[in-house]
Every structure is written in structure tokens, then in C-alpha cells.
Amino acid sequence: MGQVVSQFIADYGELLVEGVRDTIIMTAVATLLAYVIGLPVGVLLITSTKKGIRPNAPLNTVLGWIVNIVRSVPFIILLVAIIPLTRLIVGTSLGVPGAIVPLVITAAPFVARVVEQSLAEVDGSLVEAAQSFGASNLQIVFKVLLFESLPSLVRGAALTFITLFGFSAMAGTVGAGGLGDIAIRYGYQRYQYDVMTVAVILCVILVQIVQTIGDVVSDHIDHHER
């Protein structure tokens, strides 16, 4: 048994380590960029509602439609459909760079809704209190809405990372790299089910690590605020 494990590590150890690295990089970068886009959109969605701090029905409607339309497109279809755009932006549709563009596009609307939901949970009396003290809309957004919803935003970030983790595996069908690509090219296409099994186990472990970190950080922030 030990000899079999040693031989497996010798044959595929470096490949799997590279797959883990590529998966973490593409998912982490895509999550970060998705928040750069999705966070402001989420803030605009909640502040432009009828009961928001700056109601704007046309803006809210347009943003809502855009978010809903992009979210309704299955990732595998989006992945293939925007290959020309991906090549235009990063110069290739393969590997880690080629996966990041579709991951960001599919995640940004998801992030916007997560942020919107997190901010909607903030007690309205806190906003009213800030307004009574003469706080500007920008101060209310940063010091009330975002600050009070920070634990929820952290949990949302962990959820986004895990969601993109699954999408990154799906991106392996078009040679995007990472554990998904390894599971498909070696495990499925070459019938090396031991490789596919180990790749799946590594995915599960990484997801559990991210979820645990998200829970611990959000609980710590929540406890500190109280």
C-alpha cells in the first residue's frame, strides 16, 4: 500500500500541487475582482431603492435588470460565449488567465446581490440616527451600512469564493487549468479514476478550509462589534 501511494505521489504529486495552486490563484483573484465590481453595484442597488438613502428608481431598475440577466446565464454557456472577449482582455482563453475573465463576469452580479442582501439586514434605525446627526450619504454607506454588515459581508465573501471554486472546476472543460482540468483530462478522459478521486478530495478539503476561515473571521468580527 505504501509503495502504491509513493508511486502515485511520484507520478502525480507535482501535477496536483500545481492544480491546487492554480485553482486557489484563479478563484482568489476572481473573487477579489468580482468584489471590486460587485460591491459598488450592491451599494447602489440598496441605496437607490424606494426606501434607500438616495432613491433612484430608473437606476435601480437598470442595475437590477443587468444583474438578473447576467446571473441567469449558465456559467458553462457564458464561458464559451465570451471566449473572444477573454482573448481580447488577457490574450488567451486557456489556463488561469483565461478562466479569470468569465469567473469575474459571472461572479460580479452574484456579489452585488450578496452585498445588497447584507446591507438590507442593517437596522434602519441606525441609518435614521446617522441622518439625524447630519451624516452624509457617503458616511452612512461606510460607517453604518458597510460597517454594521461586515460579518455578513465576510460570510458572503466566503460563499462567493466557494461558488467560484466550483465554477473554476467547470472551467476545466475548456482547459482553464486547476484541479477541475486535472480531474477531467486525467481522471475522466484517460480513465485514471485515482487521480480524479484525489482531485475531488482536494477540492472538498479546500472548500472546508475556506468555509471555516469565513465562519471564524465573521464570528470574531461579530463578537468584537458587540
C-alpha positions in Angstrom: 0.0 0.0 0.0 2.8 2.4 0.9 4.6 1.6 -2.3 1.4 2.4 -4.3 1.0 5.7 -2.5 4.6 6.6 -3.0 4.4 5.8 -6.7 1.2 7.9 -7.1 2.9 10.9 -5.4 5.9 10.5 -7.6 3.7 10.3 -10.7 1.1 13.0 -10.0 2.2 14.8 -6.8 3.7 17.8 -8.7 0.8 17.9 -11.0 -1.8 18.0 -8.2 0.2 20.7 -6.3 0.2 22.8 -9.4 -3.5 22.2 -9.8 -4.2 23.3 -6.2 -2.0 26.4 -6.7 -3.8 27.3 -10.0 -7.2 26.8 -8.5 -6.5 29.0 -5.5 -5.0 31.7 -7.6 -7.8 31.9 -10.2 -10.5 31.7 -7.5 -8.9 34.3 -5.2 -8.2 36.8 -8.0 -11.6 36.3 -9.5 -13.3 36.8 -6.1 -11.2 40.0 -5.5 -12.1 41.5 -8.9 -15.7 40.4 -8.6 -15.9 42.4 -5.3 -14.3 45.4 -6.9 -17.2 45.4 -9.4 -20.0 43.9 -7.4 -19.6 45.8 -4.1 -20.3 49.3 -5.6 -23.2 47.8 -7.6 -24.6 46.2 -4.5 -24.4 49.5 -2.6 -26.1 51.3 -5.4 -28.9 48.7 -5.5 -29.7 49.2 -1.8 -29.2 53.0 -1.7 -31.3 53.6 -4.8 -34.4 51.7 -3.6 -37.6 53.5 -2.7 -36.7 53.4 1.0 -32.9 53.9 0.4 -30.9 56.9 1.4 -30.9 58.2 -2.2 -33.9 56.7 -4.1 -33.4 56.5 -7.8 -36.0 54.2 -9.5 -34.5 54.2 -13.0 -31.0 53.4 -11.8 -32.3 50.7 -9.5 -34.3 49.1 -12.3 -31.5 49.2 -14.9 -28.9 47.8 -12.4 -31.4 45.1 -11.3 -32.1 44.0 -14.8 -28.4 43.8 -15.7 -27.6 41.8 -12.6 -30.5 39.4 -13.2 -29.7 38.9 -16.9 -26.1 38.0 -16.3 -26.9 35.8 -13.3 -29.4 33.9 -15.4 -26.8 32.8 -18.0 -25.4 29.3 -17.1 -21.7 29.5 -16.5 -20.7 26.9 -19.0 -22.5 28.8 -21.7 -21.1 32.2 -20.6 -17.6 30.6 -20.5 -17.8 29.6 -24.2 -19.7 32.6 -25.4 -17.2 35.2 -24.2 -14.1 33.4 -25.4 -13.4 36.3 -27.9 -13.8 38.9 -25.1 -11.5 36.8 -22.9 -8.8 36.6 -25.6 -9.2 40.4 -26.2 -8.7 41.2 -22.5 -5.9 38.7 -21.4 -4.7 37.4 -24.8 -5.8 33.8 -24.3 -8.8 31.7 -23.3 -6.8 28.9 -21.7 -5.1 28.5 -18.4 -5.6 30.6 -15.3 -5.8 34.0 -17.1 -8.4 32.6 -19.5 -10.5 31.4 -16.5 -10.4 34.6 -14.5 -12.4 36.8 -17.0 -15.5 34.6 -17.2 -15.3 33.9 -13.4 -15.3 37.6 -12.7 -18.2 38.3 -15.1 -20.4 35.6 -13.6 -19.5 36.4 -10.0 -19.9 40.2 -10.0 -23.7 40.1 -10.2 -23.8 37.4 -7.6 -21.6 39.6 -5.3 -23.9 42.5 -6.0 -26.9 40.6 -4.7 -25.0 39.2 -1.7 -23.9 42.8 -0.8 -27.4 44.1 -1.3 -28.8 41.4 1.0 -26.2 42.0 3.6 -26.8 45.8 3.7 -30.6 45.3 3.7 -30.2 43.5 7.1 -28.8 46.6 8.8 -31.3 48.1 11.2 -33.0 51.1 9.6 -33.0 52.9 12.9 -29.2 53.1 12.7 -29.4 54.9 9.3 -32.1 57.2 10.7 -29.9 58.0 13.7 -26.9 58.8 11.4 -29.1 61.0 9.2 -30.4 62.9 12.3 -26.8 63.7 13.3 -26.2 65.2 9.8 -24.1 62.3 8.3 -23.6 62.4 4.6 -24.7 59.6 2.3 -21.1 58.5 1.9 -20.6 58.4 5.7 -23.8 56.4 6.1 -22.6 53.9 3.5 -19.2 53.4 5.0 -19.7 53.9 8.7 -23.2 52.4 9.1 -24.2 50.1 6.2 -20.8 48.5 5.4 -19.6 48.6 9.0 -22.7 47.0 10.5 -23.0 44.4 7.9 -19.3 43.4 7.9 -19.8 39.9 9.5 -22.4 39.1 6.8 -20.1 40.5 4.1 -17.3 38.2 5.2 -19.6 35.2 5.1 -20.7 36.4 1.7 -17.1 36.6 0.5 -16.5 33.0 1.7 -19.7 31.9 -0.2 -18.5 33.7 -3.3 -15.1 32.0 -3.1 -16.7 28.6 -2.7 -19.1 29.2 -5.6 -16.3 30.3 -7.9 -14.3 27.3 -6.7 -17.0 25.1 -8.2 -17.1 27.2 -11.4 -13.3 27.0 -11.7 -13.6 23.2 -11.8 -16.2 23.6 -14.5 -13.9 25.8 -16.5 -11.5 22.9 -16.7 -13.7 21.6 -19.5 -12.1 24.2 -21.8 -8.5 23.9 -20.5 -8.7 26.5 -17.8 -6.3 24.7 -15.5 -6.6 23.8 -11.9 -8.0 20.7 -10.2 -11.0 20.6 -12.4 -8.8 20.4 -15.5 -6.8 17.7 -13.9 -9.9 15.7 -12.9 -11.2 15.9 -16.5 -8.1 15.4 -18.5 -6.5 12.6 -16.4 -9.4 11.2 -14.4 -12.2 11.2 -17.0 -10.6 11.3 -20.4 -7.8 8.9 -19.5 -9.8 6.7 -17.1 -7.4 7.4 -14.3 -10.0 7.4 -11.6 -7.5 7.5 -8.7 -6.3 10.9 -10.0 -9.9 12.1 -10.3 -10.7 10.9 -6.8 -7.7 12.7 -5.2 -8.6 15.9 -7.1 -12.1 15.8 -5.8 -10.9 15.1 -2.2 -8.5 18.1 -2.5 -11.4 20.3 -3.7 -13.5 19.2 -0.7 -10.7 20.0 1.7 -10.1 23.4 0.2 -13.8 24.3 0.4 -13.9 23.3 4.0 -10.9 25.4 4.8 -12.3 28.4 3.2 -15.7 27.9 4.9 -14.1 27.5 8.3 -11.9 30.6 7.8 -15.0 32.6 6.8 -17.0 31.5 9.8 -14.2 32.2 12.2 -13.5 35.6 10.9 -17.2 36.7 10.7 -17.8 35.3 14.3 -14.8 37.2 15.5 -15.9 40.5 13.9 -19.5 40.0 15.2 -18.2 39.3 18.7 -15.9 42.3 18.6 -18.6 44.7 17.5 -20.8 43.5 20.4 
